[in-house]
Amino acid sequence: MHALMISVPILLLAVSLLSAAPVKLIFDTDMGNDVDDVMALCMIHTLQTRGEVELLAVTITKDHPQAAAFVDAVNTFYGRPDVPIGVVKGGVTPEPGKFNPLADVKNDDGSLRYPHDLMRGEDAPEAVGLIRKLLAAEPDNSVTLVQVGFFTNFRRLLESHPDGHTPLSGRDLIAKKVKVLSIMAGAFQTVNWDTRPLEYNVINDMPAAQALAKNWPSPVVWSGFEIGVAAAFPHEVIERGFAYVKHHPLKEAYTLYMPPPHNRPTWDPTALLYAVYPECGYFTLSPGGTVTVEDNGATWFRPARDGKGQHRYLAMSGEQSARVREAVVQLCVAPPTK
């Protein structure tokens, strides 16, 4: 009887998830600056295989040609070579990434280790135009945006003008089409005794972060630096969890970025996990309020008196941290279905 009482809620949750419509998702990443971007992209593909996500596009805020090529290689590895990819122009980190060169690695016979056909970022469309085109074609209030890199693309989207895809301004288009923006950025709790830690995604394009935080019209949920640190990815999984295939892009990217043994924080996967499963209890949401990006790059949350502000941030208990880590691991190691 006890086992039955436990299994029924789990069964009901599984049924509810399977019966829900897929989350329409645009994933905005600085692919190459850290390996947690690769974790999140692998998770997206597993979730799409399960029917829980529809990946509309991947847009990139790292301004290096191999970033788009590597994203296309991962998409192709998971059997989705035609996912649209958009790139930033004039981005803030043009240097090569540690693992993006995997896109160019060849086998002994001269074939690509990870086949793909987008060889350079220059051959991909500019990100903002692609996002405008996709948003214009979707139903109102239906698209979830996940930002795990810099604020560059979405700030430019916010400030974009009417074009051939829609007569709406960027702000009006977002207000009409975007359901929620889930971002990995900022810090909202003490980290190593620092009460005002400065987070990488914010400080590298701080004007864009300030503009988005001030003017974005849809709900925004922030996954702060402290969340990914508290649910770090176990290095044992990297070392033993991909034995089903000779080469896996996450395993090789993880090793190139920083060889194990080390447990890499799951910063970007947490923003994705909330975006797809906002009501499954992985996280605790703050009350509604306002996030301000200050001139030194610190993020400052002020709750609204009525609790109905547009911004919230994630918090996580020890029990939730264990659940988040397990979900991230299982979604990352699932074999691709081609």
Number of C-alpha atoms within 10 A of each C-alpha: 6 6 7 8 9 10 12 11 11 11 11 11 13 11 11 11 16 13 11 10 12 17 21 20 22 23 23 28 27 27 27 28 19 21 27 25 24 25 25 26 24 26 24 25 27 22 20 16 16 13 16 21 19 18 21 20 20 24 30 31 29 30 23 27 21 25 29 32 27 28 27 27 27 24 24 18 21 17 15 16 17 13 14 20 27 24 30 24 20 12 18 16 17 14 12 16 21 17 25 26 17 20 25 17 14 13 9 8 7 8 11 15 19 21 20 20 11 21 18 16 23 18 14 19 16 18 26 24 17 20 21 23 15 17 22 17 11 15 11 15 15 15 23 22 21 27 27 28 28 29 29 27 26 26 22 18 22 21 17 18 16 13 13 8 14 15 12 16 17 23 18 17 22 25 18 20 20 23 18 21 23 26 28 28 28 28 25 23 16 12 14 8 8 9 12 17 19 18 18 15 21 24 21 18 18 21 18 20 25 21 19 22 20 13 12 20 19 18 16 24 25 26 29 24 25 23 28 24 16 19 25 21 23 18 18 12 15 24 15 10 16 18 11 11 8 6 12 18 22 23 22 15 22 23 19 17 16 15 14 15 12 15 16 19 22 27 29 29 32 29 26 27 21 24 20 20 14 13 10 11 13 23 24 16 17 16 19 22 18 20 25 19 23 13 11 11 23 21 23 14 18 14 17 14 10 9 13 13 17 20 25 25 27 22 19 19 13 10 10 17 20 15 16 26 21 15 16 22 21 14 18 27 21 16 16 13 12 9
